[in-house]
Amino acid sequence: MLAGTKFGGTELVGLIVAVSFAAGLNVYATVATLGLLAHAGLLDLPSGLHLLSSWWVISAAGALYAVEFFADKIPAFDIFWNALHTFVRVPVAALIAYGATSQLSPEKQLLAALVGGAIALAAHGGKTAARVAVTPSPEPVSNIALSTGEDALAILLTWFATQHPIMAAAIVAAFLIVIVAVIRWVIRALKGLFRGAEDELTAASAKRLNAA
């Protein structure tokens, strides 16, 4: 959305949906992208989000993104890192949604915050599930490629949401369907793994009893 144009109605909903999803993938990249676009005059942020255009906020988000850029690409450590960021990505996404609806009633602001947080949690959950799936691989290339793709998606989706919020929201809806399928697959795989380990332990115990 170009400078001087206001977000309203369905466009505001689309912006919240897309930006919340992007924040669930990489909250620092999302905040920095919004701030830079607004500071450059390419984006007219809702009044409740004007703080994002501050160089202090942009610099802090950029510095934290630089840390995450490397931390998120280390196999095994990335799972811990993502688990820790459950308490960062989801609340920040909710706050962005809350600030974006500052012109609405408190009840609608709260609803927007809940929706934004829920979408960010879904994106975050899908990201974590994907990491659990690829971490057992012996090479780090999978983690690096996945993390780089997530970073790029967060930045591009944030930018795209400011230009075409409705289309961005539709893309997010498709991603959410894929995420639900991935999470279900990972859960089934983990259940199968634990079941196999339990069967092996039971067989080993039976052998020891027979030997005794």
VMD Tcl script that draws the C-alpha trace (Angstrom):
set ca {
  {0.00 0.00 0.00}
  {1.54 3.27 -1.11}
  {2.20 6.25 1.13}
  {-0.89 8.33 1.88}
  {-3.26 5.38 1.55}
  {-5.08 4.16 4.64}
  {-5.74 0.57 5.64}
  {-9.38 -0.10 6.27}
  {-11.98 -2.86 6.39}
  {-10.95 -6.06 4.68}
  {-7.54 -4.63 3.79}
  {-6.76 -4.18 7.48}
  {-7.87 -7.75 8.16}
  {-5.63 -8.98 5.35}
  {-2.68 -7.01 6.71}
  {-3.16 -8.45 10.21}
  {-3.49 -12.02 8.93}
  {-0.39 -11.86 6.71}
  {1.84 -9.93 9.10}
  {0.87 -12.19 12.01}
  {1.85 -15.23 9.97}
  {5.15 -13.61 8.99}
  {5.84 -12.77 12.64}
  {5.29 -16.42 13.52}
  {8.11 -17.31 11.15}
  {10.53 -14.51 12.01}
  {9.25 -11.70 14.18}
  {12.42 -9.61 13.99}
  {12.51 -9.62 10.19}
  {8.82 -8.75 10.11}
  {9.14 -5.79 12.49}
  {12.25 -4.49 10.73}
  {10.57 -4.76 7.32}
  {7.46 -2.88 8.46}
  {9.61 -0.20 10.08}
  {11.83 0.29 7.03}
  {8.87 0.48 4.65}
  {7.17 3.05 6.86}
  {10.34 5.07 7.42}
  {10.98 5.16 3.66}
  {7.49 6.53 3.09}
  {6.37 3.42 1.21}
  {3.85 2.38 3.86}
  {1.26 4.33 5.84}
  {1.06 2.38 9.08}
  {-2.05 2.52 11.25}
  {-1.62 5.06 14.06}
  {-1.14 2.36 16.67}
  {1.96 1.07 14.85}
  {3.80 4.34 14.21}
  {6.40 3.31 16.78}
  {7.66 0.68 14.34}
  {9.06 3.42 12.10}
  {11.41 4.58 14.86}
  {15.09 3.99 14.11}
  {15.46 2.60 17.64}
  {12.90 -0.11 16.92}
  {14.27 -0.79 13.44}
  {17.84 -1.05 14.73}
  {16.89 -3.35 17.61}
  {14.84 -5.60 15.32}
  {17.67 -5.68 12.77}
  {20.26 -6.60 15.40}
  {18.07 -9.38 16.80}
  {17.39 -10.63 13.29}
  {21.14 -10.86 12.69}
  {21.46 -13.05 15.80}
  {18.52 -15.23 14.77}
  {19.87 -15.53 11.22}
  {22.76 -17.63 12.52}
  {21.18 -19.23 15.62}
  {18.23 -20.54 13.62}
  {20.48 -22.45 11.24}
  {22.31 -24.62 13.78}
  {20.90 -28.19 13.82}
  {19.36 -29.22 17.17}
  {19.99 -25.77 18.69}
  {17.39 -24.35 16.31}
  {14.70 -26.44 18.02}
  {15.61 -24.93 21.41}
  {15.76 -21.48 19.84}
  {12.32 -21.84 18.27}
  {10.82 -23.24 21.46}
  {12.14 -20.21 23.35}
  {10.68 -17.85 20.75}
  {7.18 -19.14 21.35}
  {7.17 -16.48 24.08}
  {8.34 -13.77 21.66}
  {6.71 -14.33 18.27}
  {3.18 -14.96 19.47}
  {2.92 -12.02 21.93}
  {4.55 -9.58 19.49}
  {2.20 -10.66 16.70}
  {-0.74 -10.11 19.06}
  {0.57 -6.65 19.98}
  {0.98 -5.72 16.30}
  {-2.59 -6.80 15.60}
  {-3.76 -4.85 18.65}
  {-1.91 -1.72 17.55}
  {-3.13 -2.02 13.96}
  {-6.74 -1.80 15.18}
  {-6.25 1.14 17.55}
  {-9.10 3.01 15.83}
  {-11.58 0.25 16.71}
  {-13.36 -0.53 19.96}
  {-11.40 -2.28 22.76}
  {-13.42 -5.45 22.19}
  {-12.47 -5.58 18.50}
  {-8.87 -4.78 19.37}
  {-8.78 -7.70 21.77}
  {-10.31 -9.98 19.13}
  {-7.71 -8.83 16.59}
  {-4.94 -9.52 19.10}
  {-6.26 -13.03 19.75}
  {-6.55 -13.77 16.03}
  {-3.07 -12.37 15.34}
  {-1.57 -14.40 18.15}
  {-3.34 -17.56 17.01}
  {-2.12 -17.17 13.42}
  {1.43 -16.51 14.62}
  {1.23 -19.60 16.85}
  {0.13 -21.71 13.88}
  {3.01 -20.43 11.75}
  {5.43 -20.90 14.62}
  {4.12 -24.42 15.24}
  {4.53 -25.35 11.59}
  {8.07 -23.98 11.58}
  {8.97 -25.95 14.70}
  {7.38 -29.13 13.33}
  {9.40 -28.79 10.13}
  {12.59 -28.40 12.18}
  {11.80 -31.53 14.19}
  {11.35 -33.39 10.91}
  {14.66 -32.32 9.33}
  {16.92 -32.20 12.40}
  {17.67 -35.97 12.39}
  {19.32 -35.57 8.96}
  {23.12 -35.88 9.30}
  {23.89 -32.76 7.26}
  {23.16 -29.12 8.14}
  {22.11 -28.14 4.60}
  {18.45 -28.96 5.24}
  {18.31 -26.71 8.30}
  {20.11 -23.86 6.57}
  {17.90 -24.05 3.46}
  {14.73 -24.24 5.53}
  {15.71 -21.33 7.75}
  {16.76 -19.17 4.80}
  {13.46 -19.89 3.07}
  {11.52 -18.95 6.21}
  {13.42 -15.67 6.53}
  {12.78 -14.80 2.89}
  {9.09 -15.73 3.18}
  {8.62 -13.57 6.29}
  {10.17 -10.53 4.58}
  {8.43 -11.00 1.21}
  {5.06 -11.77 2.79}
  {5.28 -8.67 4.98}
  {6.06 -6.50 1.97}
  {3.39 -8.18 -0.17}
  {0.80 -7.65 2.58}
  {1.41 -3.91 2.42}
  {0.76 -3.93 -1.32}
  {-1.96 -6.58 -1.71}
  {-3.32 -7.45 1.77}
  {-6.25 -9.55 0.54}
  {-4.10 -11.71 -1.72}
  {-1.53 -12.04 1.06}
  {-4.23 -13.28 3.43}
  {-5.34 -15.86 0.84}
  {-1.76 -17.10 0.56}
  {-1.59 -17.40 4.34}
  {-4.80 -19.44 4.34}
  {-3.16 -21.91 1.94}
  {-0.05 -22.06 4.11}
  {-2.16 -22.75 7.20}
  {-3.73 -25.77 5.49}
  {-0.26 -27.10 4.65}
  {0.93 -26.46 8.22}
  {-1.96 -28.44 9.70}
  {-1.05 -31.37 7.43}
  {2.66 -31.13 8.34}
  {1.98 -31.00 12.07}
  {-0.31 -34.03 11.85}
  {2.36 -35.93 9.89}
  {5.06 -35.07 12.43}
  {2.84 -36.13 15.33}
  {2.10 -39.47 13.66}
  {5.80 -39.98 12.92}
  {6.75 -39.25 16.54}
  {4.05 -41.61 17.82}
  {5.39 -44.32 15.51}
  {8.93 -43.69 16.74}
  {7.96 -43.91 20.40}
  {5.82 -46.98 19.74}
  {8.75 -48.70 18.03}
  {11.08 -47.84 20.91}
  {8.52 -49.15 23.41}
  {8.18 -52.42 21.46}
  {11.96 -52.85 21.45}
  {12.14 -52.30 25.21}
  {9.33 -54.79 25.77}
  {11.07 -57.40 23.57}
  {14.37 -56.84 25.39}
  {12.69 -57.25 28.78}
  {11.01 -60.45 27.64}
  {14.38 -61.86 26.49}
  {15.97 -61.08 29.85}
  {13.11 -62.78 31.67}
  {13.38 -65.86 29.46}
  {17.13 -65.98 29.98}
  {16.66 -65.81 33.75}
}
mol new
graphics top color blue
foreach p $ca { graphics top sphere $p radius 0.5 }
foreach p [lrange $ca 0 end-1] q [lrange $ca 1 end] { graphics top cylinder $p $q radius 0.2 }
display resetview
